[in-house]
Amino acid sequence: MGHAFSAALGHAHARASGGFFLLRIEDLDPGRCRPEFVNGIFEDLAWLGLAHDGAPIVQSHRTDLYAAALERLKADDLVYPCFCTRADIAQSLTAPHGDAGSGYPGTCRGLPDDPARRENTPHSWRLDAGKAIARAGLPRWTEEDGSGFESRRDDIGDAILARKDAPSSYHLACVVDDADTGVTLVVRGEDLRPSTPTQRLLQLLLGLPEPTYLHHPLVTHDDGRRLAKRDLAPTLGAMRAAGADGPLLAADLIEGRLPLGFRLSRA
């Protein structure tokens, strides 16, 4: 239901402004992306009556663009290789030297470059937030209602931009795609607002245009609980199978009218 709400809002804003409603398949995580999930997106949008414009943007077909952006950040000395495992990070975060807002203690920041180690050891590439902010400053952004936001230093950590098993992170891929496909309004849930400072910083570093953002309330159970598969949250597929009217549901969502059992909640 949350996905339907976000899609309906994005579609409505695109049509009202004479713009385009774009569909992007973010399939860069091989452990979580399956063809049946992609097919489910197409089925849900068709049932809701939300037609997208042009061919879908498939991130796994665009890895050269992300690699070029990463190479530019490397050339500017704004990223560094990180050899830490999740277990390493979890253990080191018990120490008092971790960066606020990053969930990463900076273990590999400042290590001398070792091409042989990079060649033979799995690693990720992290943004050096301190250097990046020194270069570009703390980013600002504007919401669709005209309200302005200014980042704080502890909003931005040394985010992963690429991993050994994924050619790009969400942060890097989405800002490259937004710029390349002419996105002017990003419509997404309020739970993704904390991603915006890092993404705006990347836009500044890469010389990419700044879109406007619409971070909308989240659809939750009527008691405020987040929707989750483990809680057997009702799916759009189940509603469709039960004979619900998809376009009517989309129209209601745009007006903020949710089916019984759901409500809009602030993150």
PAKOLDO-214575 format. One line per 10 residues: number of its first residue (from 1); their letters; for each residue x, z, y of N, C-alpha, C. Coordinates in steps of 0.02 Angstrom, whole numbers, plus 50000, padded with zeros to 5 digits. Each point is the difference from the previous one (the first is absolute). Example, Ala and Ser with C-alpha at 12.3 -4.5 7.8 and 13.67 -1.06 7.14 Angstrom:
<nodes>
1	AS	50660:50390:49716:49955:50000:50059:50045:50000:50060 ~ 49982:49964:50053:50042:50003:50059:49961:50037:50055
</nodes>
This chain:
<nodes>
1	MGHAFSAALG	50041:50000:49940:49959:50000:50060:50043:50000:50063 ~ 50057:50036:49997:50045:50000:50058:50029:49931:50013 ~ 50017:49964:49947:50025:49932:50008:49947:49955:50030 ~ 49938:50008:49978:49945:49960:50026:49989:50014:50074 ~ 50004:50063:50019:49990:50019:50070:50054:49968:50044 ~ 50063:50005:49978:50055:49971:50039:49994:49925:50006 ~ 49983:49967:49944:49993:49927:50001:49942:49979:50044 ~ 49944:50036:49997:49942:49982:50041:50016:50007:50074 ~ 50036:50053:50019:50018:50009:50070:50047:49944:50023 ~ 50051:49985:49959:50046:49947:50018:49965:49933:50007
11	HAHARASGGF	49956:49985:49954:49963:49937:50002:49957:49997:50062 ~ 49966:50054:50016:49955:50001:50059:50040:49990:50064 ~ 50057:50032:50007:50041:49992:50061:50027:49929:50005 ~ 50021:49972:49943:50025:49931:50002:49946:49952:50022 ~ 49941:50006:49972:49946:49953:50018:49977:50010:50072 ~ 49997:50063:50023:49977:50014:50069:50049:49973:50052 ~ 50063:49996:49983:50051:49978:50048:50017:49926:49993 ~ 49969:49967:49953:50016:49930:49988:50067:49992:49965 ~ 50022:50052:49965:50064:49998:49966:49993:49983:49927 ~ 50050:50019:49962:50003:49985:49929:50005:50065:49960
21	FLLRIEDLDP	49967:50002:49943:50003:50057:49955:50047:49981:49943 ~ 50057:50032:49998:50052:49982:49951:50000:50047:49941 ~ 50013:49972:49942:50006:50039:49938:50072:49998:49977 ~ 50029:50059:49992:50070:50005:49978:50002:50039:49935 ~ 50033:49971:49950:50009:50032:49936:50069:50033:50000 ~ 50001:50066:50002:50063:50037:50005:50021:50020:49929 ~ 50037:49955:49969:50014:50006:49928:50075:50007:49986 ~ 50035:50038:50042:50072:50006:49993:50022:50056:49953 ~ 49954:50043:49980:50017:50054:49954:49981:49978:49930 ~ 50049:49980:49959:49983:49972:49934:49967:50050:49953
31	GRCRPEFVNG	50010:50063:50012:49970:50050:49956:49927:50013:50013 ~ 49974:49977:50056:49931:50016:50019:49956:49939:50012 ~ 50030:49940:49997:49963:49940:50017:49984:49960:49937 ~ 49936:49986:49990:49978:49963:49941:49950:49946:50021 ~ 49998:49944:49964:49954:49946:50019:49928:50022:50003 ~ 49979:50046:49956:49929:50021:50001:49983:50037:50064 ~ 50049:50035:50030:49987:50034:50064:49990:49949:50056 ~ 50040:49947:50000:49993:49948:50050:49933:49966:49992 ~ 49981:49983:49939:49935:49969:49987:49943:50044:50024 ~ 50009:50066:49992:49949:50047:50023:49990:49997:50075
41	IFEDLAWLGL	50055:49990:50037:49994:49994:50073:49959:49939:50018 ~ 50015:49943:49969:49962:49939:50014:49926:50009:49983 ~ 49986:50032:49944:49930:50011:49979:49964:50045:50049 ~ 50033:50054:50021:49968:50047:50046:49984:49967:50067 ~ 50048:49964:50027:49990:49968:50065:49944:49947:49996 ~ 50000:49962:49946:49947:49949:49992:49931:50033:49996 ~ 49996:50056:49962:49937:50035:49993:49977:50029:50067 ~ 50046:50024:50040:49983:50029:50065:49984:49946:50052 ~ 50015:49937:49984:49988:49946:50048:50052:49997:50055 ~ 50060:50024:49986:50054:50002:50050:50049:49944:49984
51	AHDGAPIVQS	49991:49942:50031:50043:49942:49986:50064:50006:50040 ~ 50057:49991:49967:50064:50000:50036:50017:49929:50021 ~ 50043:49994:50050:50019:49935:50027:50067:49978:49972 ~ 50004:49939:49976:50062:49973:49974:50016:50029:49932 ~ 50057:49978:49973:50022:50025:49935:50025:50072:50007 ~ 49991:50040:49948:50027:50068:50002:50076:49999:50009 ~ 50025:50050:50036:50072:50009:50009:50023:50044:49942 ~ 50044:49974:49958:50022:50036:49940:50072:50022:50010 ~ 50011:50064:50005:50066:50024:50020:50055:49983:49949 ~ 49983:49997:49937:50052:49984:49950:50025:49929:50007
61	HRTDLYAAAL	49965:49958:50039:50022:49931:50013:50040:49995:50065 ~ 50011:50056:50034:50029:49999:50067:50063:50043:50005 ~ 50032:50012:49944:50056:50047:50001:50060:49976:50041 ~ 50008:49934:50007:50055:49975:50041:49993:50023:50073 ~ 49939:50004:50025:49989:50024:50068:50022:50072:50008 ~ 49983:50041:49951:50018:50071:50004:50075:50009:49993 ~ 50031:49960:49956:50072:50005:49992:50036:49981:50064 ~ 49974:49949:50036:50032:49980:50063:49994:50056:50052 ~ 49943:50033:50003:49992:50055:50047:50047:50057:49984 ~ 50007:50015:49935:50045:50053:49979:50072:49982:50018
71	ERLKADDLVY	50019:49938:49989:50068:49979:50017:50014:50007:50074 ~ 49950:49987:50041:50010:50009:50072:50012:50073:50017 ~ 49963:50045:49968:50010:50071:50012:50068:50023:49974 ~ 50022:49972:49944:50067:50015:49975:50053:49978:50050 ~ 49992:49939:50026:50049:49974:50047:50004:50043:50063 ~ 49945:50032:50019:49998:50043:50058:50020:50072:49984 ~ 50020:50012:49937:50022:50066:49977:49945:50053:50009 ~ 49938:49981:49984:49943:50044:50009:49971:50024:49933 ~ 50030:49980:49945:49979:50022:49934:50061:50021:49960 ~ 49989:50037:49947:50055:50021:49956:49976:50004:49928
81	PCFCTRADIA	50046:49989:49952:49981:50005:49930:49992:50073:49979 ~ 49949:50013:49961:49986:50068:49976:49999:49998:49923 ~ 50042:50042:49970:50007:50002:49928:49963:50058:49968 ~ 49962:50038:50040:49966:50059:49975:49941:49981:49956 ~ 49990:50038:49947:49939:49994:49960:49947:50047:50029 ~ 49939:49993:49977:49947:50045:50022:50018:50072:49983 ~ 50031:50010:49941:50020:50068:49981:50053:50027:50047 ~ 50048:49958:50020:50051:50022:50047:49968:50023:50066 ~ 49953:49961:50023:49968:50016:50065:49960:50064:49994 ~ 49961:50008:49946:49960:50060:49991:50044:50062:50000
91	QSLTAPHGDA	50058:49996:49968:50045:50057:49995:50031:50016:50068 ~ 50021:49948:50036:50036:50012:50063:49954:50022:50056 ~ 49934:49985:49994:49954:50020:50053:49989:50076:50002 ~ 50025:50036:49951:49998:50073:50004:50051:50026:50049 ~ 50048:49958:50021:50050:50019:50049:49971:49991:50070 ~ 50030:50033:50051:49970:49999:50068:50021:49941:50042 ~ 50033:49948:49972:50027:49947:50042:49958:49936:49997 ~ 49941:50001:49971:49960:49940:49996:49973:49979:50068 ~ 49990:49935:50008:49971:49975:50062:49925:50013:50002 ~ 49976:50026:50055:49928:50010:50007:49964:49933:49997
101	GSGYPGTCRG	49944:49999:49965:49959:49940:49999:50021:49947:49951 ~ 50057:50008:49967:50024:49945:49957:49992:50015:49926 ~ 50001:50063:49980:50001:50016:49929:50066:49981:49968 ~ 50050:49985:50040:50066:49981:49974:50053:50038:50039 ~ 50048:50031:49966:50048:50043:50034:50060:49964:50030 ~ 50004:49935:49994:50056:49964:50030:50064:50002:49960 ~ 49994:50010:49935:50059:50008:49957:50048:49941:50005 ~ 49974:49939:50000:50043:49940:49999:50015:49973:50069 ~ 49970:50027:50051:50013:49976:50068:50072:50018:50019 ~ 50036:49952:50024:50068:50013:50021:50052:49991:49946
111	LPDDPARREN	49979:49984:49938:50049:49987:49948:50039:49936:50017 ~ 50065:49998:49985:50037:49938:50011:49973:49944:49955 ~ 50001:49940:50027:49973:49944:49961:50044:49988:49938 ~ 49967:49992:49943:50035:49990:49937:49967:49941:49964 ~ 50023:49938:50014:49968:49941:49970:49998:50003:49924 ~ 50053:50027:49969:50001:50004:49927:49945:50045:49974 ~ 49990:50056:50034:49946:50046:49979:49932:49966:50009 ~ 49991:49965:50056:49937:49966:50011:49988:49947:49947 ~ 50052:49967:49978:49994:49948:49950:49980:50028:49932 ~ 50022:50060:49984:49992:50027:49933:49952:50058:49994
121	TPHSWRLDAG	49974:50025:50056:49957:50059:49998:49933:49984:50032 ~ 49944:50014:49967:49935:49990:50032:49995:50040:50065 ~ 49972:49969:50051:49995:50033:50064:49941:49970:50040 ~ 49979:50037:50050:49951:49975:50048:50035:49991:50067 ~ 49964:49972:50047:50024:49993:50069:49954:50040:50045 ~ 50029:50045:50039:49962:50043:50044:50015:49983:50074 ~ 49949:50008:50040:50007:49995:50073:50039:50060:50025 ~ 50051:49990:50041:50033:50055:50033:49960:50015:50064 ~ 49954:50047:49995:49953:50012:50054:50035:50020:50064 ~ 50053:50040:49995:50035:50021:50060:50029:49941:50038
131	KAIARAGLPR	50035:49956:49964:50028:49941:50032:49945:49954:50026 ~ 49947:49993:49962:49946:49955:50020:49966:50023:50064 ~ 49987:50065:50005:49968:50027:50060:50048:49996:50059 ~ 50065:50012:49988:50048:49992:50054:50001:49929:50027 ~ 49988:49952:49955:50000:49929:50019:49936:49981:50036 ~ 49943:50020:49973:49936:49974:50025:49958:50051:50038 ~ 50017:50064:49995:49958:50052:50030:49942:50020:49955 ~ 49965:50052:50020:49941:50022:49962:49942:49952:50014 ~ 49971:49973:49948:49948:49948:50010:49933:50030:50021 ~ 49962:49957:50033:49931:50015:50019:49956:49947:49968
141	WTEEDGSGFE	49934:50016:49997:49953:49950:49978:49932:50014:50031 ~ 49957:49949:49997:49934:50005:50030:49947:49990:49946 ~ 49949:50043:50002:49943:49994:49954:49948:49953:50030 ~ 49955:49977:49958:49950:49951:50021:49955:50027:50055 ~ 49991:50065:50003:49958:50029:50053:50037:50010:50066 ~ 50062:49977:50003:50040:50005:50061:50044:50061:50005 ~ 49993:50047:49954:50041:50061:50002:50072:49984:49980 ~ 50047:50031:50035:50070:49988:49986:50031:50059:49964 ~ 50048:49985:49957:50035:50051:49962:50075:49991:50009 ~ 50036:50056:50005:50073:49999:50004:50028:50039:49942
151	SRRDDIGDAI	50048:49971:49965:50030:50033:49942:50044:50058:50022 ~ 50007:50047:49954:50048:50055:50008:50058:49987:49952 ~ 50056:50030:50014:50059:49988:49957:49986:50019:49928 ~ 49964:50055:49990:49989:50021:49930:49945:49962:49965 ~ 49971:49949:50034:49953:49955:49966:50036:49948:49958 ~ 50065:49991:50012:50036:49944:49971:50059:50026:49960 ~ 50001:49985:49936:50056:50018:49958:50037:49939:49974 ~ 50047:50012:49956:50040:49945:49972:49960:49967:49943 ~ 49952:49960:50019:49954:49969:49953:50036:49949:49956 ~ 49979:49995:49937:50024:49948:49956:49971:49933:50021
161	LARKDAPSSY	50042:49950:50005:49979:49933:50018:50003:49951:49942 ~ 50039:50016:49950:50003:49959:49939:50028:50043:49944 ~ 49980:49985:49938:50023:50037:49942:50026:49951:49947 ~ 50032:50028:49950:50027:49958:49947:49944:49963:49963 ~ 49940:50030:49997:49945:49969:49963:49947:49969:50045 ~ 50012:50000:50065:49953:49970:50047:50039:49971:50059 ~ 49991:49936:50015:50041:49968:50052:49984:50022:50071 ~ 49946:50037:50008:49983:50025:50067:49952:50058:49992 ~ 50004:50047:50046:49951:50054:50003:49938:49976:50038 ~ 49948:50041:49997:49940:49988:50039:50017:49993:50075
171	HLACVVDDAD	50042:50046:50025:50015:49999:50072:50028:49933:50022 ~ 50051:49976:49965:50033:49939:50022:49957:49939:49987 ~ 49969:49995:49942:49961:49941:49983:49941:49991:50047 ~ 49966:50054:50016:49939:49992:50040:50016:49979:50071 ~ 50055:50025:50030:50015:49979:50068:50024:49928:50002 ~ 50037:49979:49949:50021:49929:49996:49939:49956:49992 ~ 49955:50018:49955:49940:49960:49988:49954:49999:50060 ~ 49990:50057:50032:49957:50002:50059:50024:49951:50053 ~ 50066:50000:50012:50028:49955:50051:49995:49927:49977 ~ 50017:49987:49938:50002:49931:49976:49932:49968:49996
181	TGVTLVVRGE	49948:50040:49989:49933:49972:49992:49957:50011:50063 ~ 50030:50025:50054:49964:50005:50063:49949:50055:50005 ~ 50010:50054:49963:49952:50055:50002:50002:50034:50069 ~ 49942:50007:50030:49995:50033:50065:49964:50068:49996 ~ 49962:50011:49947:49965:50064:49991:50009:50022:49927 ~ 50030:50059:49991:50009:50030:49934:49945:50051:49990 ~ 49957:49989:49950:49944:50045:49986:50016:50035:49934 ~ 50006:50067:50003:50017:50038:49940:49979:50072:50008 ~ 50002:50038:49945:49977:50068:50001:50045:50046:50041 ~ 49970:50054:50024:50036:50048:50041:50057:50033:49962
191	DLRPSTPTQR	49997:50000:49934:50054:50029:49961:50064:49960:50005 ~ 49997:49938:50026:50060:49960:50009:50027:50003:50071 ~ 49967:50039:50044:50027:50006:50068:50072:50026:50000 ~ 50020:50048:49956:50070:50023:50001:50051:49946:49985 ~ 49978:49943:49971:50046:49945:49988:50015:49960:50064 ~ 49958:50007:50050:50005:49956:50058:50064:50009:50040 ~ 50025:50061:50012:50063:50006:50037:50058:49962:49968 ~ 50008:50006:49934:50053:49964:49966:49991:49925:50005 ~ 49938:49978:49992:49987:49928:50002:50009:49972:50071 ~ 49979:50038:50050:50012:49978:50069:50074:49998:50016
201	LLQLLLGLPE	50038:50047:49973:50072:50000:50011:50031:49937:49969 ~ 49979:49982:49940:50026:49939:49968:49982:49938:50041 ~ 49940:49999:50028:49981:49943:50042:50046:49994:50060 ~ 50017:50057:50031:50045:49998:50057:50070:49976:49980 ~ 50025:50025:49944:50067:49982:49977:50005:49927:49982 ~ 49946:49972:49973:50001:49930:49977:49972:49951:50051 ~ 49981:50026:50058:49973:49957:50053:49933:49969:49982 ~ 49958:50038:49964:49935:49975:49978:49945:50021:50049 ~ 49946:49961:50005:49946:50019:50046:49964:50063:49978 ~ 49970:50033:50048:49963:50063:49987:49926:49986:49992
211	PTYLHHPLVT	49971:50014:49941:49928:49994:49994:49965:50063:50028 ~ 49935:49996:50007:49959:50058:50015:49978:50030:49933 ~ 49986:50065:49999:49982:50034:49938:49931:50031:50005 ~ 49965:49998:49944:49936:50036:49993:50006:50042:49937 ~ 50013:50065:50010:50003:50047:49944:49933:50035:49995 ~ 49962:49981:49949:49931:50023:49995:49994:50063:49957 ~ 49945:50037:50007:49989:50058:49956:49999:49979:49927 ~ 50011:50048:49956:50001:49986:49928:49931:50012:49970 ~ 49983:49960:49951:49940:50012:49960:50017:50052:49947 ~ 49961:50054:49997:50012:50053:49951:49935:50015:49964
221	HDDGRRLAKR	50004:50043:49949:49940:50029:49972:49965:50041:50054 ~ 49937:50012:49991:49963:50036:50053:50023:50071:50009 ~ 50041:50027:49954:50028:50066:50010:50070:49998:50030 ~ 50022:49939:50020:50064:49992:50033:50058:49983:49954 ~ 49989:50000:49935:50054:49983:49954:50018:49927:50004 ~ 50066:49985:49994:50022:49931:50000:49973:49964:49938 ~ 49987:49936:50008:49978:49959:49943:50060:49986:49955 ~ 49992:50012:49935:50055:49990:49953:49972:49981:49932 ~ 50036:49957:49965:49979:49981:49933:49995:50060:49954 ~ 50047:50048:50009:50000:50058:49955:49937:50042:50008
231	DLAPTLGAMR	49968:49994:50059:49937:50037:50011:49939:49957:49984 ~ 50012:49942:49970:49946:49953:49981:49959:49979:50061 ~ 50035:49986:50055:49966:49976:50059:49965:49934:49985 ~ 49939:49991:50024:49963:49938:49986:50039:49938:50025 ~ 50003:49949:49960:50037:49939:50019:49951:49947:50024 ~ 50028:49951:50037:49959:49944:50022:49976:49960:49940 ~ 50043:49995:49949:49980:49963:49940:49939:50031:49966 ~ 49998:50067:49998:49943:50034:49970:49937:49989:50042 ~ 50007:50002:50066:49942:49988:50043:49975:49929:49992 ~ 50046:49953:49994:49981:49930:49991:49963:49992:49934
241	AAGADGPLLA	50025:50031:49947:49968:49995:49934:49931:50032:50000 ~ 49991:50050:50044:49935:50034:50003:49950:49962:50043 ~ 50022:49944:50029:49953:49958:50038:49997:50013:50074 ~ 50050:50037:50028:50000:50013:50072:50010:49935:50038 ~ 49977:49998:50062:50004:49942:50043:50066:50005:50040 ~ 50049:49957:49984:50065:50004:50032:49999:49987:50074 ~ 49972:49945:50025:49999:49988:50072:49962:50054:50039 ~ 49948:50027:49970:49964:50055:50034:50045:50061:50005 ~ 50037:50015:49947:50047:50056:50002:50052:49989:50054 ~ 50028:49940:50005:50050:49985:50051:49971:50009:50070
251	ADLIEGRLPL	49939:49976:50011:49968:50008:50065:49990:50073:50017 ~ 49979:50040:49951:49992:50072:50012:50066:50034:50016 ~ 50053:49980:49965:50065:50031:50011:50024:49987:50071 ~ 49990:49939:50024:50021:49983:50068:49966:50046:50051 ~ 49938:50019:49986:49963:50044:50045:50012:50074:49985 ~ 50043:50014:49952:50016:50070:49984:49949:50033:49956 ~ 49957:49960:49967:49950:50027:49954:50027:49995:49929 ~ 50009:50057:49968:50029:50001:49933:49948:50019:49949 ~ 50009:49977:49938:49953:50019:49946:50001:50075:49989 ~ 49947:50023:49968:49994:50071:49983:50062:50022:49960
261	GFRLSRA	50028:50057:50019:50058:50027:49965:50066:49987:50034 ~ 49999:49959:50055:50061:49985:50037:49992:50022:50072 ~ 50057:50010:50033:49999:50013:50072:50067:49976:50030 ~ 50002:49993:50066:50062:49983:50036:50033:50065:50020 ~ 50065:50005:49987:50037:50061:50016:50065:49982:50035 ~ 50021:50042:50045:50065:49992:50032:50054:50029:49956 ~ 50058:49965:49998:50055:50023:49957:50027:50067:50026
</nodes>
